[in-house]
Amino acid sequence: MQALLRIARAIDVLNEFMGKMVSWLTLAMILIGVYNAVTRKLAQTIGVDLSSNTYIELQWYMFALVFLWGAAYTLRHDAHVRVDVIYSRLSPRGKAWVDVFGIILFLLPFTAIVLYTSFPIVYDSWKIREISPDPGGLPRYPIKAALIVAFALLFLQGISELIKKIAVIKGIEDESLVEEKEDLAL
């Protein structure tokens, strides 16, 4: 079980890194959005268009990446929305059981299905080097590939969470100790 916990910690470090990248990407997205808004207003005032579809699509792509690549980071920090009327009253071991069933029955199958069905779409997009139909638009194939990366990271984080929850159920490690050790590793 200790070997599996080391694997879980490695996955957590990967998704922690991705979360930090996404935070910087969020800042870049906001700056591009401000630029788009300012140039649109300036164009109305001075009559010269300083923006382009490239910047608008770049903002959309960044927005997509923030949510796609931030999902695994959010799962790692247990920050997804949940209805916990009963869950909040359970012991750590009871919560771990609920999480194990949720991961096995919902999260892992869902991410696997999305990965399986996305590969042909992404492959076809890369094969033709799909681009935006808008003038000055960006290539579409890289953002489509980001979908696979996102769900692969989410699947891996699901495995990590499953390992940690099983450790809690087995009494090998208290969940608070697992989280504390993860934070120390970073």
N, C-alpha and C positions, 0 to 999 in steps of 0.2 A: 504493500500500500504506500510505503514511503516513496518508492520509485514513481508511482502514479501521482503522488502529491508534488514531486519535483516537476513532472510534466505539466501539471496544472499551474504551478508557479511560473514556468516558462511561458505558457500561453498567456497568463496574466500580465507578465512583463511586456510581451508583444502588444497586447491590447492597451496597456497603459501608455506605451510609446505612441500607438496610433491615436489615442485620445489626446495626447499632448500635440501631435501634429494637427489634429482637427481643430484644436483651440486656436492655433496660429492661422489655420485656413479660415476660420470664422472671422478673424480680424481682417484678413485679406479680402474676404467676401464683403464685409461691411465697407471697406475702403473703395472697392470697385462699385458698390451700390451708391455710395456718396458721389463718386465721380459721375456715374450715370445720371443721377438726379440733378446734380449741378449743371452738367453739360446740356441736359434737356431744357432746363430753365434758361440757361444762357442762350441756347439756340432760339428760344422764343423771344428773347430780349434783343439780341444783336443780329439775329437772322443767319447765323453761321452754325451749322451742325458739327459739333466736336465729338459726338459719340458715334458708335457704330454697332452693328449687330454682334460683332466680336465681343465687346465688353458686356453686352446684355446677356449673351449666351454664356460667357465666362462666369458671370454672377450666378446664373441658373445652375451651371455645372458645379460650382463651389457649394451652393446650397444643397444640391443632391449629395455631394461627398460628405458634407457635415453630418447629414442624417444617416446616410448609409454606413459610413465608416465609424460614426459615433455610437452605433447601436451596440456593438460588442463591448465597448468601454462602459456604456450605460448599464449593461447587464452585469459586467464585472463589479460595478459599484452598487448593484441592487437598486438602481434608480428608475427602473421602468415603472409605469403606472400599474397598480394592482388594486383589486378590491379585497381588502383584508379584514373584513368583518370577523371572520372566524380565525384567519391566519394569525392576526396580531395577538390572539389569546393563547396560541399554542406554545409549547415549550420549544427550545431550539431543535430538539430531536424531532418533534412533530412537524415543525416548519421544514426541516430537512426532508422528511418523507413527502410532504406536499410538493416541494421543489423537485425532488427526484421524479415523481410521477409526471409533473408538468414538463420537465425537460425531456423525459423519455417519450411521453405520449404526444407532445405538441411541438416543442422547440426543435428538437433534432429532426423529426420527420418533415416539418415545415421547411427548415433550412435545406435539407437534402432535396426536397422536391423543387424548391426554387433554383438550387444549383443545377439540378438535372435538366430542368426545362429552360434555363438561361443559356446553357452552353451552345446549343445550335444557333440561337439568336446572336450571341456575341461572336461566334465563329463566322457566321454569314456577314456580319457587319465588318469584321476585320478583313474578310476575304475580298470584299469590294471596296474597302477603305471608305466606308459610308461617311458622308459629310452632310452638314446642314443644308437644306434647300434655300435658306435665306442668303442674300448677298452678304459677303463678309462673315458668314457663319463658320463655326468651328467644326472640326471632325467629330463625328458621333461615336466612332468605334472605341476610343479610350474611355468615354464615360460609361458605355455599356459594359466594358470590361470591369469597371469599378463595382458593378453589381455583383459579379462573381467574387471579387475580393471581399466585399462587405459581408456576403453570406457565408463565405469560408471562415472569415474571422468570427462571425456570430456562431457558426457551428463549433469551431474550436473553443470558444468561450463557454458554450453549452457543455462541452466535454469537461472543461476545467471545473465548472460549477457542479457538474454531476459527481466528479471525483471528490471534491471537497464536501459535498452533502453526504456522500456515502461514508466518508471518514467521520463525519459528525454522528451519523447513525450508528456506526460501529464503535463509537466512543474512542477512536484512535486519537482524534484531535478535536478540541473544542473549536467551534467555528470562529470565535473571537481570536483564538491563537493563530488560526490559519490566516485571517485577515491581517493580524499584527505582523506575522512573519512576511507576508507579501509586501507590506508597506516598508519593512526593513530592507527587503531585497532591492527596492527601487532607490 
